[in-house]
Amino acid sequence: MSEASLVVGLVSDTHGLLRPEAIEALAGSDHIIHAGDIGDPAILGALAAIAPLTAVRGNNDTGAWARGIPEARTIELGGVRIHVIHDLGMLRRPPRGVRVVVSGHSHVPRILEEEGVLYVNPGSAGPRRFRLPVTVGQLRIGPQ
């Protein structure tokens, strides 16, 4: 890896709505992770046009288009193992060697580190829910 940081755009709970502000915030990402509740397969195409994409299926991704999308995935970016799951409540413990867990479902943005694992929920980039903010996240992975 070069001296530059790897920029990973984090998005979840679009529920069929990919806001222009979300596209703008994710522009320039080296990779994008969508943590489920995609809502429309066109969103995956739009995100993949920005950067390579990793996505998982959320509890609302029930159409035939979503059947091939896994419920959880572990990937490695910039030497960092990242586990992606929609509902953190479904994860008993992160897979061995995982340094970051990205989840969605709650629509509440959250960053927490426990026992050497960084847990990130980018919140919801889709339709506004209650008084929660519309958000995306960014993970920067520096040189190893």
Residue frames as a rotation matrix with the C-alpha (Angstrom) as fourth column:
MET 1
0.580 0.815 0.000 0.00
0.815 -0.580 0.000 0.00
0.000 0.000 -1.000 0.00
SER 2
-0.071 -0.585 0.808 1.22
0.507 -0.719 -0.476 3.52
0.859 0.376 0.347 -0.74
GLU 3
-0.896 -0.347 -0.276 1.70
0.418 -0.455 -0.786 6.31
0.148 -0.820 0.554 1.78
ALA 4
-0.629 0.728 0.273 -1.82
-0.600 -0.678 0.425 7.59
0.494 0.103 0.863 1.10
SER 5
-0.624 0.544 0.561 -4.83
-0.388 0.408 -0.826 6.54
-0.678 -0.734 -0.043 3.12
LEU 6
-0.857 0.514 0.039 -7.41
0.356 0.536 0.765 4.20
0.372 0.670 -0.643 1.65
VAL 7
-0.747 0.655 0.118 -10.81
-0.632 -0.644 -0.430 5.91
-0.206 -0.396 0.895 1.83
VAL 8
-0.840 0.531 -0.112 -13.75
0.487 0.828 0.276 3.59
0.239 0.178 -0.955 2.43
GLY 9
-0.620 0.718 0.318 -17.21
-0.661 -0.695 0.282 5.13
0.423 -0.035 0.905 2.08
LEU 10
-0.930 0.339 -0.140 -19.79
0.358 0.757 -0.547 3.68
-0.079 -0.559 -0.826 4.47
VAL 11
-0.588 0.809 -0.013 -23.52
-0.761 -0.548 0.346 3.76
0.273 0.213 0.938 3.79
SER 12
-0.929 0.365 -0.067 -26.54
0.367 0.879 -0.303 1.90
-0.052 -0.306 -0.951 5.08
ASP 13
-0.290 0.928 -0.232 -30.32
0.708 0.045 -0.705 1.90
-0.644 -0.369 -0.670 5.11
THR 14
-0.970 -0.041 -0.240 -30.89
-0.134 -0.734 0.666 3.70
-0.204 0.678 0.706 1.83
HIS 15
-0.344 0.908 0.240 -34.31
0.355 0.363 -0.862 2.00
-0.869 -0.211 -0.447 1.52
GLY 16
0.167 0.419 0.893 -34.48
0.958 0.147 -0.248 2.78
-0.234 0.896 -0.376 -2.18
LEU 17
0.976 0.160 0.150 -33.34
0.188 -0.962 -0.198 6.41
0.112 0.221 -0.969 -1.90
LEU 18
0.032 -0.995 -0.091 -29.78
0.986 0.016 0.167 7.43
-0.165 -0.095 0.982 -2.77
ARG 19
0.800 0.337 -0.496 -29.65
0.363 -0.931 -0.046 11.13
-0.478 -0.143 -0.867 -2.02
PRO 20
0.721 -0.553 0.418 -27.44
0.228 -0.380 -0.896 13.43
0.655 0.741 -0.148 -4.14
GLU 21
0.534 -0.522 0.665 -25.72
-0.806 -0.552 0.215 14.51
0.255 -0.651 -0.715 -0.90
ALA 22
0.644 -0.290 0.708 -24.81
-0.215 0.820 0.531 10.88
-0.734 -0.494 0.466 -0.20
ILE 23
0.789 -0.359 0.499 -23.38
0.613 0.399 -0.682 10.46
0.046 0.844 0.535 -3.70
GLU 24
0.632 -0.548 0.547 -21.36
-0.240 -0.810 -0.535 13.62
0.736 0.207 -0.644 -3.21
ALA 25
0.544 -0.405 0.735 -20.07
-0.818 -0.060 0.573 12.48
-0.188 -0.912 -0.364 0.20
LEU 26
0.633 -0.258 0.730 -19.06
0.090 0.961 0.262 9.07
-0.769 -0.100 0.632 -1.20
ALA 27
0.941 -0.326 0.087 -17.32
0.037 -0.157 -0.987 10.51
0.335 0.932 -0.136 -4.28
GLY 28
0.238 -0.941 0.241 -13.58
-0.782 -0.333 -0.527 9.96
0.576 -0.063 -0.815 -4.09
SER 29
0.517 -0.021 0.855 -13.92
-0.647 0.645 0.407 6.74
-0.560 -0.764 0.320 -2.09
ASP 30
-0.543 -0.731 -0.414 -11.52
-0.840 0.471 0.270 3.95
-0.003 0.494 -0.869 -2.98
HIS 31
-0.806 0.401 -0.436 -14.15
0.324 0.914 0.243 1.41
0.496 0.055 -0.867 -1.92
ILE 32
-0.378 0.754 0.538 -17.76
-0.832 -0.531 0.161 1.63
0.407 -0.386 0.828 -0.70
ILE 33
-0.940 0.198 -0.279 -19.50
0.297 0.875 -0.381 -0.60
0.169 -0.441 -0.881 1.84
HIS 34
-0.282 0.922 0.264 -23.32
-0.711 -0.386 0.588 -0.73
0.644 -0.022 0.764 1.98
ALA 35
-0.968 -0.173 0.184 -24.49
-0.251 0.587 -0.769 -2.33
0.026 -0.791 -0.612 5.23
GLY 36
-0.774 0.633 0.023 -27.94
0.632 0.770 0.083 -3.41
0.035 0.079 -0.996 4.05
ASP 37
0.150 0.945 -0.291 -31.53
0.624 -0.319 -0.714 -2.29
-0.767 -0.075 -0.637 3.57
ILE 38
-0.841 -0.528 0.116 -30.60
0.355 -0.378 0.855 -1.26
-0.407 0.761 0.506 0.06
GLY 39
-0.160 0.936 -0.315 -34.18
0.005 -0.318 -0.948 -1.18
-0.987 -0.153 0.047 -1.16
ASP 40
0.878 0.390 -0.278 -33.54
-0.250 -0.122 -0.961 -1.01
-0.409 0.913 -0.009 -4.91
PRO 41
0.461 -0.751 0.473 -30.90
0.737 0.621 0.268 -2.76
-0.495 0.225 0.839 -7.05
ALA 42
0.650 -0.208 0.731 -30.30
0.476 -0.639 -0.605 0.50
0.593 0.741 -0.316 -8.95
ILE 43
0.897 -0.339 0.285 -28.60
-0.442 -0.635 0.634 1.83
-0.034 -0.694 -0.719 -5.81
LEU 44
0.506 -0.740 0.444 -25.95
0.275 0.626 0.730 -0.87
-0.817 -0.247 0.520 -6.07
GLY 45
0.363 -0.332 0.870 -25.24
0.928 0.046 -0.370 0.16
0.083 0.942 0.325 -9.66
ALA 46
0.808 -0.016 0.589 -25.00
0.046 -0.995 -0.090 3.83
0.588 0.100 -0.803 -8.75
LEU 47
0.797 -0.538 0.274 -22.60
-0.418 -0.162 0.894 3.10
-0.437 -0.827 -0.354 -5.89
ALA 48
0.400 -0.651 0.645 -20.50
0.581 0.724 0.371 0.70
-0.709 0.227 0.668 -7.99
ALA 49
0.635 -0.146 0.758 -20.11
0.644 -0.441 -0.625 3.49
0.426 0.886 -0.186 -10.56
ILE 50
0.851 -0.329 0.410 -18.34
-0.467 -0.831 0.303 5.53
0.241 -0.449 -0.861 -7.85
ALA 51
-0.256 -0.921 0.295 -16.00
-0.963 0.218 -0.156 2.82
0.079 -0.324 -0.943 -6.49
PRO 52
-0.591 0.037 -0.806 -15.73
-0.055 0.995 0.086 -0.94
0.805 0.095 -0.586 -6.00
LEU 53
-0.051 0.763 0.645 -18.63
-0.891 -0.326 0.315 -2.01
0.450 -0.559 0.696 -3.80
THR 54
-0.879 -0.007 -0.476 -19.24
0.203 0.899 -0.389 -4.52
0.431 -0.439 -0.788 -1.02
ALA 55
-0.328 0.840 0.433 -22.87
-0.837 -0.470 0.278 -4.89
0.438 -0.272 0.857 0.07
VAL 56
-0.983 0.172 -0.057 -24.87
0.178 0.864 -0.472 -7.09
-0.031 -0.474 -0.880 2.40
ARG 57
-0.342 0.938 0.063 -28.58
0.244 0.024 0.969 -7.80
0.908 0.346 -0.237 2.46
GLY 58
-0.888 0.149 0.435 -30.72
-0.454 -0.445 -0.772 -6.15
0.079 -0.883 0.463 5.11
ASN 59
-0.729 0.641 0.241 -34.01
0.311 0.624 -0.717 -7.34
-0.610 -0.448 -0.654 6.61
ASN 60
0.225 0.843 -0.489 -35.97
-0.197 -0.452 -0.870 -5.20
-0.954 0.292 0.065 4.12
ASP 61
-0.355 -0.415 -0.838 -34.09
-0.912 -0.042 0.407 -6.50
-0.204 0.909 -0.364 1.07
THR 62
-0.233 0.417 0.878 -36.60
-0.260 0.844 -0.470 -9.22
-0.937 -0.338 -0.088 0.26
GLY 63
0.617 0.513 -0.597 -37.08
-0.678 -0.038 -0.734 -9.08
-0.399 0.858 0.325 -3.51
ALA 64
0.911 -0.252 0.326 -35.73
0.365 0.861 -0.355 -11.63
-0.191 0.442 0.876 -5.96
TRP 65
0.650 -0.682 0.334 -32.96
-0.083 -0.501 -0.862 -9.14
0.755 0.532 -0.382 -6.83
ALA 66
0.303 -0.513 0.803 -31.60
-0.912 -0.401 0.088 -9.39
0.277 -0.759 -0.590 -3.26
ARG 67
0.971 0.194 0.141 -31.38
-0.231 0.910 0.344 -13.19
-0.061 -0.366 0.929 -2.95
GLY 68
0.618 -0.784 -0.061 -27.81
0.549 0.486 -0.680 -13.32
0.563 0.387 0.730 -4.19
ILE 69
0.083 -0.564 0.821 -26.58
-0.442 -0.760 -0.477 -10.70
0.893 -0.323 -0.313 -1.75
PRO 70
-0.310 -0.250 -0.917 -25.07
0.550 0.740 -0.387 -12.27
0.775 -0.625 -0.092 1.38
GLU 71
0.781 0.620 -0.077 -26.31
0.374 -0.365 0.853 -11.40
0.500 -0.695 -0.517 4.87
ALA 72
0.775 -0.623 -0.101 -22.72
-0.220 -0.417 0.882 -10.91
-0.592 -0.661 -0.461 6.06
ARG 73
0.784 -0.612 0.102 -19.28
0.333 0.276 -0.902 -10.65
0.524 0.741 0.421 4.48
THR 74
0.606 -0.718 -0.342 -15.72
0.177 -0.298 0.938 -10.31
-0.776 -0.629 -0.053 5.63
ILE 75
0.842 -0.367 0.394 -13.35
0.356 -0.170 -0.919 -8.43
0.405 0.914 -0.013 3.34
GLU 76
0.212 -0.823 -0.526 -9.82
0.764 -0.196 0.614 -7.12
-0.609 -0.533 0.588 3.58
LEU 77
0.795 0.007 0.606 -8.94
0.416 -0.735 -0.536 -3.59
0.442 0.678 -0.587 2.50
GLY 78
0.399 -0.714 0.576 -5.51
-0.502 -0.695 -0.514 -2.06
0.767 -0.084 -0.636 2.98
GLY 79
-0.578 -0.669 -0.467 -4.48
-0.052 0.601 -0.798 -4.97
0.815 -0.436 -0.382 5.20
VAL 80
-0.787 0.393 0.476 -7.47
-0.578 -0.199 -0.791 -4.48
-0.216 -0.898 0.384 7.53
ARG 81
-0.812 0.563 -0.152 -10.14
0.467 0.784 0.410 -7.19
0.350 0.262 -0.899 7.88
ILE 82
-0.758 0.646 0.091 -13.65
-0.644 -0.717 -0.267 -5.71
-0.107 -0.261 0.959 7.88
HIS 83
-0.792 0.604 0.091 -16.82
0.600 0.797 -0.064 -7.63
-0.111 0.004 -0.994 8.68
VAL 84
-0.818 0.575 -0.017 -20.07
-0.549 -0.771 0.323 -6.25
0.173 0.274 0.946 7.25
ILE 85
-0.692 0.684 -0.229 -23.49
0.711 0.700 -0.057 -7.20
0.122 -0.202 -0.972 8.64
HIS 86
-0.244 0.656 0.714 -26.80
0.166 -0.697 0.697 -5.37
0.955 0.289 0.062 8.60
ASP 87
0.698 0.601 0.389 -28.05
-0.330 -0.211 0.920 -6.04
0.635 -0.771 0.051 12.13
LEU 88
-0.323 -0.909 0.262 -25.29
-0.647 0.010 -0.763 -5.99
0.691 -0.416 -0.591 14.74
GLY 89
0.045 0.447 0.893 -27.64
-0.958 0.272 -0.088 -7.85
-0.283 -0.852 0.440 17.09
MET 90
0.936 0.299 -0.187 -27.23
-0.349 0.866 -0.359 -10.92
0.054 0.401 0.914 14.86
LEU 91
0.243 -0.936 -0.253 -23.45
-0.220 0.201 -0.955 -11.01
0.945 0.288 -0.157 15.45
ARG 92
0.910 0.050 -0.412 -22.36
0.355 0.422 0.834 -12.99
0.216 -0.905 0.366 18.47
ARG 93
0.384 -0.844 -0.375 -18.71
0.086 -0.371 0.924 -12.08
-0.919 -0.388 -0.070 18.00
PRO 94
0.555 -0.227 -0.800 -16.64
-0.795 -0.428 -0.430 -10.81
-0.245 0.875 -0.418 15.10
PRO 95
0.941 -0.301 -0.153 -14.80
0.199 0.860 -0.471 -13.41
0.273 0.413 0.869 13.01
ARG 96
0.503 -0.826 -0.255 -11.19
0.596 0.118 0.795 -14.01
-0.626 -0.551 0.551 14.06
GLY 97
-0.449 -0.855 0.260 -8.79
0.826 -0.286 0.485 -11.31
-0.341 0.433 0.835 12.90
VAL 98
0.227 0.601 0.767 -11.49
0.782 -0.582 0.224 -8.72
0.580 0.549 -0.602 12.17
ARG 99
-0.750 -0.558 -0.356 -10.48
0.662 -0.634 -0.401 -5.18
-0.002 -0.536 0.844 13.15
VAL 100
-0.835 0.516 -0.190 -13.63
-0.509 -0.856 -0.086 -3.31
-0.207 0.025 0.978 11.97
VAL 101
-0.567 0.771 0.290 -17.32
0.771 0.621 -0.144 -4.26
-0.291 0.142 -0.946 12.00
VAL 102
-0.922 0.357 -0.154 -19.65
-0.388 -0.855 0.344 -2.17
-0.009 0.377 0.926 9.82
SER 103
-0.616 0.787 0.030 -23.39
0.764 0.607 -0.218 -2.50
-0.190 -0.112 -0.975 10.45
GLY 104
-0.780 0.475 0.406 -26.63
-0.199 -0.805 0.559 -0.64
0.593 0.356 0.723 9.88
HIS 105
-0.415 0.755 -0.507 -30.26
0.664 0.633 0.399 -1.37
0.622 -0.171 -0.764 10.83
SER 106
-0.194 0.352 -0.916 -30.72
0.918 -0.263 -0.296 1.08
-0.345 -0.898 -0.272 13.72
HIS 107
0.469 0.249 0.847 -30.46
0.670 -0.725 -0.158 4.22
0.575 0.642 -0.507 11.53
VAL 108
0.984 -0.162 -0.069 -28.40
-0.058 -0.667 0.743 5.70
-0.166 -0.727 -0.666 14.39
PRO 109
0.467 -0.883 -0.055 -24.81
-0.170 -0.029 -0.985 6.67
0.868 0.469 -0.164 13.53
ARG 110
0.923 -0.163 0.348 -22.39
-0.326 0.148 0.934 5.18
-0.203 -0.976 0.083 16.02
ILE 111
0.254 -0.906 -0.338 -18.66
-0.270 0.269 -0.924 4.57
0.929 0.326 -0.176 16.49
LEU 112
0.758 -0.004 0.652 -17.44
-0.641 0.178 0.747 2.39
-0.119 -0.984 0.133 19.33
GLU 113
-0.045 -0.799 -0.600 -14.23
-0.564 0.516 -0.645 0.48
0.824 0.309 -0.474 20.01
GLU 114
0.630 0.248 0.736 -14.35
-0.753 0.428 0.500 -2.65
-0.191 -0.869 0.457 22.16
GLU 115
0.494 -0.477 0.727 -11.61
-0.017 0.830 0.557 -5.21
-0.869 -0.288 0.402 22.73
GLY 116
-0.511 -0.855 -0.084 -9.58
-0.027 -0.082 0.996 -3.97
-0.859 0.511 0.019 19.75
VAL 117
-0.500 0.429 0.752 -12.52
0.865 0.286 0.412 -3.99
-0.038 0.857 -0.514 17.31
LEU 118
-0.890 0.234 -0.393 -13.92
-0.229 -0.972 -0.060 -0.78
-0.395 0.036 0.918 15.87
TYR 119
-0.338 0.871 0.356 -17.72
0.865 0.436 -0.246 -0.92
-0.370 0.224 -0.902 15.43
VAL 120
-0.903 0.020 -0.430 -19.12
-0.161 -0.942 0.295 1.59
-0.399 0.335 0.854 12.95
ASN 121
-0.073 0.908 0.412 -22.75
0.902 0.236 -0.362 2.23
-0.426 0.345 -0.836 12.02
PRO 122
-0.893 -0.361 0.270 -22.93
0.448 -0.781 0.436 4.98
0.053 0.510 0.859 9.37
GLY 123
-0.517 0.783 -0.347 -26.60
-0.192 -0.501 -0.844 5.62
-0.835 -0.370 0.409 10.17
SER 124
0.116 0.682 0.722 -29.15
0.735 0.430 -0.524 6.01
-0.668 0.591 -0.452 7.39
ALA 125
-0.843 -0.411 -0.346 -28.66
0.049 -0.700 0.712 7.69
-0.535 0.584 0.610 4.04
GLY 126
-0.693 0.642 0.327 -32.22
0.618 0.297 0.728 7.00
0.370 0.707 -0.603 2.89
PRO 127
0.122 0.841 0.527 -35.61
0.203 -0.541 0.816 8.37
0.972 0.008 -0.237 3.89
ARG 128
-0.619 -0.325 0.715 -35.58
-0.538 -0.488 -0.687 10.31
0.572 -0.810 0.127 7.14
ARG 129
-0.010 0.562 -0.827 -36.81
0.485 0.726 0.487 8.28
0.874 -0.397 -0.280 10.09
PHE 130
0.522 0.292 -0.801 -38.17
0.850 -0.253 0.462 10.05
-0.068 -0.922 -0.381 13.15
ARG 131
0.968 -0.220 -0.120 -35.76
-0.215 -0.975 0.057 12.88
-0.129 -0.029 -0.991 14.02
LEU 132
0.401 -0.863 0.306 -32.63
0.472 0.481 0.739 10.93
-0.785 -0.152 0.601 13.16
PRO 133
0.106 -0.434 -0.895 -30.06
-0.608 -0.741 0.287 12.61
-0.787 0.513 -0.342 10.90
VAL 134
0.998 0.035 0.042 -29.40
0.017 0.529 -0.849 11.53
-0.052 0.848 0.527 7.32
THR 135
0.407 -0.909 0.087 -25.79
-0.713 -0.257 0.652 10.31
-0.570 -0.328 -0.753 7.36
VAL 136
0.834 -0.400 -0.379 -23.00
0.048 0.738 -0.673 8.38
0.549 0.543 0.635 5.65
GLY 137
0.790 -0.611 0.058 -19.58
-0.111 -0.049 0.993 7.52
-0.603 -0.790 -0.106 7.06
GLN 138
0.666 -0.682 -0.303 -15.97
-0.430 -0.019 -0.903 7.32
0.610 0.731 -0.306 6.02
LEU 139
0.851 -0.497 0.168 -13.26
0.156 0.545 0.824 4.95
-0.501 -0.675 0.542 7.17
ARG 140
0.648 -0.720 -0.250 -9.67
-0.668 -0.379 -0.641 5.89
0.366 0.582 -0.726 6.45
ILE 141
0.900 -0.420 0.118 -7.11
0.330 0.831 0.447 3.12
-0.286 -0.364 0.886 6.49
GLY 142
0.655 -0.714 -0.248 -3.55
-0.720 -0.689 0.085 4.43
-0.232 0.123 -0.965 6.74
PRO 143
0.182 -0.700 -0.690 -0.31
-0.616 0.466 -0.635 2.78
0.766 0.541 -0.347 5.67
GLN 144
0.984 0.157 -0.085 0.50
-0.052 0.709 0.703 -0.42
0.171 -0.687 0.706 7.54
